[in-house]
Amino acid sequence: MLGNFRNLPKKWDEFHALPIKDRARFFYSADRIYHTIFAQQFDRKQLERMSDLATCIRKVAKTRSGMDFLQGLLSHKRAMLYFQQPSTRTFLSFYAACQILGLKPAEVRSAETSSEIKGETPEDSVRTFSSFFDVIIMRHPEANFAEKIAWLLSRTERPVPVINAGSGKDQHTTQALLDIYTLVRSFEDRGGIDGKTIVFCGDLKRGRTARSLAQLLTNFDNVKMYFVAPPELQIEDDITTYLTERGYFNEKVYALRDVVETADAVYMTRIQDEWDVAGETKKLDLTAFNFKTEYLSLLKPTGVIMHPLPRRKEIAIEVDSDPRAVYWRQVRNGMWMRVALLASTFNRDKAILEHFEMTNG
Ligand code: NCD
């Protein structure tokens, strides 16, 4: 059993009752994150290291010889993509990231095609995957499922890393990493993320991307956060308390127009009506939560507009051609960040940095 897993609580409830920092400690192996489950596992140093690694990978991948090098790094490994919720971007982004590293991907995308239909528990299904594969990348509708699997596998004789690709309404850790990378790149010549104002807008109650990103932003100094949503879909108190306890300015706002001028980044999200119980969001007037074309003249010349995608009506199509709309670049950043995460999980980051130094140094 790996070092940190030895003292892992034997009962899930006992483990899950621990403070998040203590749980995160168990998801390390030696000096690196082994299971990537929640945003709070990452500190500033790690975020900067991951962003630098993603940039190196992006540059190395520009040449044929660089691509050949990357493809040799994990060609002896196999990945299982277990996606029990709809996904195109995150799925394909991980799929492409695996291909870039030579890591062979396989997929199970619905419970109907797995033995879960025969009555197997999802826990047993995932444990089965761990017998065939070297990493499990998973998206699941249950909030703590990825964490539970990481705990479960860590207690077996054959643990494999688990990467959370979206869990319930709770966390979207790898999206938050790529969002940080997009902010790092956007503010590269403006002193980085420190001191910036980030405006989150849309369904902040059920949008897991905003929750994870808000938590990761506490790794930077003096970041101000505004949460723009109708009262029914406002960010939940666990997040605002987390921010306030750490001394971060945060305020709930009820129209995007009121804060668009102060934003260094506007993080738009869609209404997550798949979580509606009785079509309740259909009755809401959402016009105050759309990024309208006329807001382009209010947004700072250096401000950026982000979106985890998929988009609906919350950003007018005409906004796409403005250079401050970075959501399509954000998608591509996601692929590079996921390559960086996989490479780092398997301890190949140093090899990439050395190759980069040699060829670009
Ligand atoms: C998000 C998700 O699935 O949480 N999409 C994504 O992964 N890029 C946001 C969404 O579905 O609205």
Residues whose N, C-alpha, C, O or C-beta is under 5 A from the ligand:
A	BS01	NCD	R89 T90 G166 H172 T209 R270 P308 L309 P310
